[in-house]
């Protein structure tokens, strides 16, 4: 199964003419998960013809303005569009307090249902995936997140033809994907006979942080690691502000055997100089891409 990921904003603290504040949307079946909600995020939804009312969860990495200033506007838009779900919001320590402050400051036209949790470790498990949070080092309570898909059984269509199974019986075979045997025409078909396992995927989101041990734990063996690359090679500047360079991120991806690296949270100083950043990253880790606003990928 392909997992669509859309980059709504890819800038550092100061947006540019081409880069909005940080925000990423990941879709998985009925789940629509927003990672951070920088200023202008809901307008990016409009530009990409995405429906914010389909949102199910928000993962907040930390409470610096460029990652959360889009929340008040998003809440209002959801309320005015009769959002009828419970919006699940997860973040580091302080998240409940800050959400409550937002709700106090802005006079709501309507309210939406929310469930707010401050999270660490594995905090969510669905039938399809788990989500875990690990703390990062950025001068404020900060979470990185990893979403790990579960292995699934799929029906092998080529084997279906050999067994000459009639269309009317195909629905019964869905039980095979749950690990159960099925009886058809006095014959028992086991999952082993007709199914195969899909490879589980791991996606990691590692935004504002210095190099640290939890960065490696989040990135390790990721099919896709989305990591900040705020600066090109100014390591002292990166360290001072709790960020990483393109070189550091690319080395981390290589060290942790990441399959694909996408670099985001790009400083305004590199506006229209992305080719230099990508060339540097690729010289260390070949499977590197510099993200841009409205970029869509499937993993």
N, C-alpha and C positions, 0 to 999 in steps of 0.2 A: 504494500500500500504506500502510495506517495503522500508525503506530508508537506503541504504548501506553507512557505514562510515568506512574509512580506515585510520589507524594511520601510517603515513609515518615516523614520527620522534617523540620521546617521552622523549628526554633528556633535562637537564637544559642547562646552557650556554656552558658547556664543554661536547662534545659528548664522548661516550664510545665505546668499541668494539661491544656492542650490541644495543646501542641507538644512533640514528641519531638526528640532531637538529629538533626542533619542526615544525611539519607540519601535517595537517589532511585534507583528501579529503572527501567531502560529495556529494553524487550523488542523484539527484531527477529528474526523467524523463530525459529531455534533458539538465538539468542543472548539471554542474560539478563545485563545489565550493571548492576552496582551502583556508584553513584557515592557514595563515602564510606560509612562504617558507624558512625554514632554509637551511643552507649549505648542499648540497648533496640530496636535495629533488628530483631533476629530475632523479637521479640514482635509488632512491627508486621506482619511476614510472617504470623504466626499469625492476627492479627485480620483480615487481608485475604484469608485462605485462599490464600496464595502458598506455593509449595514452594521453600525455599532450596536444595534439592538440584539445582534447575534452573540455578543460577547458573553462568555460564561465566567471567565476568571481573569484577574489582573495580578501579575507578579511584579512587585516593586523591589528594585535592587537597593535603593537608598533614597534619603529625603533631601537631596540637593535639587534646587529648583529646575534645572534642565532635564530632570528625569520625572518630575511630578506636576509641573505647573499646568499641564493639560487636564488634570483630574477635575477641577471645579466645573469647567465647561463641559466635559464629557458627562459628568453626573447630571447636569442640567439638561443636556440633549437627550439623555436616556429617559429622564423624567417626563419631558415634554412629548416624547414619542411613545409613551405608555409602555415602557420596559416592564415586562411581566415576569422576569426571572428573579432569582436571588443572585446578586453579583458577589462572587467570592473574591476577596482581596487578601493577598498574602504579602508580608514584608518583614523587614528586620525589627528589632526592638524599637519601640516608639511609634510604630505604624498606627495603632489604635488611637493614640493621643493626637497624632497629626490629622488623621481622617476626621476625628471629632472636631478639631479646630477649624478645618475647612468647612464643615457643615454649620459651624457657629457663625463664621465670618460672612458667608454668602446666604442671603435670604432665599430659601428654596421655593420655587413655584409649586413643585410637587416633590414628593419623596420617592426614592426607590428602595427596595429591600437589599440590604448588604449583610454579608458575614465577613468579619475582619479577623485575621489571625496573624500573630507574630510567630514566625516559623524558623526552625532549625532542624537539620537532619531530614529524613524522609517524612513528609507531612501529608502526602496525598497518594492514594492508590485507587485506580479505576480498573475496569476489566481489561483496558488496553495499555495503560502505562502507569509509571510512578513519577512523582516529582520530589526532588530533594533540594535542600538549601544548605550551603556552607558559607560561613562568614569569610569576608575578604578584608583587606587592609586599605582603608581609604580615608581615615580621619573622622569618619562618621560610621555608625552601624550600617554595614553593607552586606548584602547577600549576593552570592552567585547561585545559579540554578542549573540543575541537570534533569532532563526529561528522558526517562529510559522506557522505551517501548518493550512490551512483553512479547515473547515468542508466540507465534500463532500457528495453528494447523490450517492448511488450505487444501481444497480438493484438487487433485491433479486431473485436469480436463482430458488429457490424452488417455488416461487410464479409463475414464468414463466411457469412451467410445468402444474400447475393447470389451467392456462388460455389457455393452448394449443395454444400458439402463434407459427406460422410458421416461419421457419428460414429466409425466404425472408423479413419478417417484423421486424427482430431484430434490423436492423440499425436505423429504425425509432424511436425505443425506447430510443436511446441515448439522445433524447430531454428531456426525463424524468429527466435525471441527471442534466439538466440545469434548472429544476424547471418548465418545460413546459408540458402541457397535450398533449397527442397524440390520434389521431382518427384512430381506426382500425376496419374494418368491421362494420362500422356505430356505433361503440361504442367508447366512450371517456374514455381513461385511464388517471388517474391523477397520479402525482408523489407519492402521499400518498398511492395509491393502490399497487404500485410495487417497491418502493424504500425504502432505509433506510439510515440513516446518519452514516458516519464513524466518529470515534473519532479523533479530531484534535490532533496533537503532537507538543510538544515544546522541542527544543534542545538548550541548552545554552553552550557557549564556554567562559570559564573564566580562562584566563592564568595569566600572571604575575601581582600580586596585593597583597596588604595587605587586611585584613578584612575591609570592608566598606559597606555603605548602598546600593550602586548600585550592589554589589555582590549579596545581598539578592534579589534585584528586578530581576536580570537576572536569578537566580537559582529558584525562586519561582515557584512551581508546574511544574517543568520541568519533562518531561518523561525521558529525559537523560540530565544530567549535566556533562560536561567534565571540570574538575577543576584542577588547578595545585596543586601538593603536593610535593613541592621541598624538604622539610625537614621532618624528622620523628616527633620530638617533641621539636626541638630547637627554641622556640618561639622568643627569643631575637634576634637570628641570622636572622630568617625569617623577623622580623620587620625591622631590620637594612637594609636589602637588598630589602625590598618591596615585600616579598613573603609570602607564607602560609605553614603551616605544614600539615601533613596528618590528624592530630587530628582536626585542625581548619576546614579543608575542609569537613571532615566527619560530624562534628557538624553542619556546614552550610547546608549540604545536608539534614540532619535530620530535622533541624529547618524549612527549606523551603519546606518540603514535596516532595522532589525529589523522583522519582520512581527508577532511576538507576544512580549511581555515577561511573564515570571512572576517575581515578587520573592519571595525566600525568606530564611532566616537572620534571622528577625525577633527583635528584642530583647524580653526579658520585660516591659519597661516598657510595651509596647503590647498586652499581653494584653487582649482584648475591645475594642481600639480600632482594629481592622484597617480599618474603613470610612474612618477619617481618612487612613490610609496610602494606601489605594486611590484616594481622591478626589484626594490630592496627586499621585500618579503619573499618573492619567488626565488631570489638568489640563495635564500636559507631554507625555505620550505616551498617546494614547487607548487603544491596545490593550495595556493593563496589567492584570495580575491579581495579587492577593496570594495566595500559596500557603497551603494549610492541610493538616494531616496527613491522610493517607488520600485525598487528592485524586487523581483519575485523569483524564488527558486523552489524546487521540489526536491525532497531528499527521499 
